[in-house]
Amino acid sequence: MLKKFIFAALTIFAAIALLPSLGQAQQQQQQKASFFQRVIVTRQPRFLINGISIAQNLRYEVVSRLEVAPSQGQGALAVRQSVVSAKLIAADPLSQATYTQALRNLAGTTFHYELNDENKVISFRGGKRSREVKSVKAPEGNGFLMTSLIDDDGWKELATLTFFQPPSQKQRWVDQMFHDWSPMGSWAGETSYTIGRKRGKRQLYSYRHTMKFQAPEKSAKGEVSPLPFALDTADFKSMKSGGAITYDVGRARVESVEELFHVQGVVAATVLGQPARIQLEEKQAFAIQIQDQNAWSQ
């Protein structure tokens, strides 16, 4: 009887040892997969320059096809992301023409990146420069308009959220975060995740960024700034930054994400040889949706 018990125990132990971990099982489901990602970005930047207020109101959509395969490099998975379509949904009159053209240029762009065994982006390449600066004439006076769709760190963050996989048996956990906000500076801190309610096969998660602004280093002599003015100092603070993830447990992948990024700050600059104090407020929200087919094609 004792021998049978020992044999049964060893058999169970061996079976458990052979079972893939939750993360491995999830990655196995993701290998050689393809799906579509829809991102809707809403931005409401506001500038106050020497008493002159300029506000933008933007909303645009980017649809991509993501093809996932086992990595041939140092990562666990390799992803090819192709922008299928990009269109402007709404814009203020001052921004409409420049953003329409920028989104046209974005369509057809391809990104390549690799994920490690924790589904974090470890390499990223591709894409086109989306930041442009143009002179504009507004009722308030002559000025400039900076067009910026999604920067490289923005694409990486979208990828990280798209391939989000929760650690097993954890109600709360923390990850380090960093966002290059060039040329204004950068943000560094941590992201706190909390498990929420479960609705059928959908598990909800919330997350919050606790981050501090890091001013940019002074430009090297002769270095050309992408800004239409010389940046002297910058100081920003985060008002609110975080979001919510809906995770499909049955399919072991993200179904949707919503995030809000709200910061305020002051920039001291030299514009056309004259000192200027620029107050800046950036409200940005994005929503991610994941589906097997392109339900958003027109």
Beta strands, then each sheet from edge to edge (+ up, - down):
strand 1: 33-43
strand 2: 46-49
strand 3: 52-55
strand 4: 58-70
strand 5: 77-91
strand 6: 110-115
strand 7: 121-126
strand 8: 132-138
strand 9: 141-147
strand 10: 172-180
strand 11: 186-199
strand 12: 202-214
strand 13: 230-248
strand 14: 253-271
strand 15: 274-291
sheet 1: 3+ 2- 15+ 1- 4+ 5- 6+ 7-
sheet 2: 3+ 2- 15+ 14- 13+ 12- 11+ 10-
sheet 3: 8+ 9-
end
